[in-house]
């Protein structure tokens, strides 16, 4: 019976971990890119509400 090659198995696990970590990092970067746009849109909404509120007060 052949002896198991533990070094190969370990290397494969390490490569799988590295690949999974990189994919996770890319997923984190994509929402980060869209977040500033969402923040800008959120800032625009109160800005449009503010003039109408000041007009109502005058």
KAURUR-V144837 format. One record per pair of residues at least 4 apart in sequence whose C-alpha atoms are under 8 Angstrom apart, sorted by the first residue. I is the first residue (numbers start at 1). J is the second residue. Records with the same first field share a line. If there is no record, write none. Layout:
I = J + J
This chain:
5 = 9
6 = 10
7 = 11
8 = 12
9 = 13
10 = 14
11 = 15
12 = 16
13 = 17
14 = 18
15 = 19
16 = 20
17 = 21
18 = 22
19 = 23
20 = 24
21 = 25
22 = 26
23 = 27
24 = 28
25 = 29
26 = 30
27 = 31
28 = 32
29 = 33
30 = 34
31 = 35
32 = 36
33 = 37
34 = 38
35 = 39
36 = 40
37 = 41
38 = 42
39 = 43
40 = 44
41 = 45
42 = 46
43 = 47
44 = 48
45 = 49
46 = 50
47 = 51
48 = 52
49 = 53
50 = 54
51 = 55
52 = 56
53 = 57
54 = 58
